């Protein structure tokens, strides 16, 4: 199992937030009634800008070159590659991420 980190009260988590966890930029998305955590780095050009992309339900589109990813799995819908995904859960009212 990975290391767990408390990101804060789940009620304070907005629809899209970026956190630095263990030296990695992680984007938290609150969409489709769920909370997802993905790495902020696009697999195409390794640019840390997924947090700026268009989110359509569970698909994030990188603003640089349009690569799309399923935020549930990290799998690219555009080409070969994936972004990191992390397990999140709510513990005692706090959002916890496992790296």
N, C-alpha and C positions, 0 to 999 in steps of 0.2 A: 504494500500500500504506500501511496505517496504521502507527502507532508501536507497537513491540513492548515489552512489559514482562514481566519475570520476577516471578512471584508467589511462588516458593519451590520447594523440593524437592517433587516430585509425591507422594512417600510421606508428606509432612506435610499434604497437602490432605485435609480431612475430607469427609464426605458433603455438607455445606452450610457454606459460608464466605462472608463478605462482605469485599470489599476496596474501598478507594478508589483508583481508577486514573484519573489525569488529571482529578481533580475529580468523577468519576462513581462512584457506588456500584454495584458489580458483584457479583452472587451467583454463586459457583461451586457447581454441583451435580454430585455424583458419583452417577450412577444408571444402571441398565440397562447396566452395563459400560462406560460412557463418561463423559467429563467435559464439561460444558456451562457456558457463561458467558452470563448475561443481565443486563440492566439491572435494578436493584432497584425501579424506579419503575413502578407500575401505570398503564396508559394511560387508565383510567377516571377516577380522581380525582387522579392524579399524586402518590400517596402512596408513600413509600419503605419499603414493608413486605413486598415479595414474599418476602424471606428468611424471614419468619415464617409463610408460607402452607403449606398441606398439599400435599405432593408425592406424586403417584400416577404412578409410572414416569416419564413425560416430560411430565406435565401439572402445572403449578403453579397453585394457587388462591389469589388474593389474600385475606388474612384480613379485609379491610375490607368488601368488598361481593360477594365470591364470583366475581369475574371469573377466568376460566381462560385459561392460555396454554400453548402448545406450546413447551417450552424449546429445541427444536431450531431452530425458525423464528422464534419470538417472536410468532407470529400468535395473536390472541385467538380463543377458541372460543365466547366469550360475546357479544361485540359487535364493532363496528368498532374497530380499533386493533391495536397490536402493541407489544411491548417490544423494546428493543435486544438483539441477540445479537452475540456477539463470537467470533471464531475463537480456539481454543486448541490448543496442541500441546505435546508434550513434547520438550525439547531438552536433551541432556546431563543427564537426570534431573530437570530443572526444568520446572514448568508455566509456559508462556509464553502471554500473551494479546496479541492484536492489536487495538488500538483504532481 
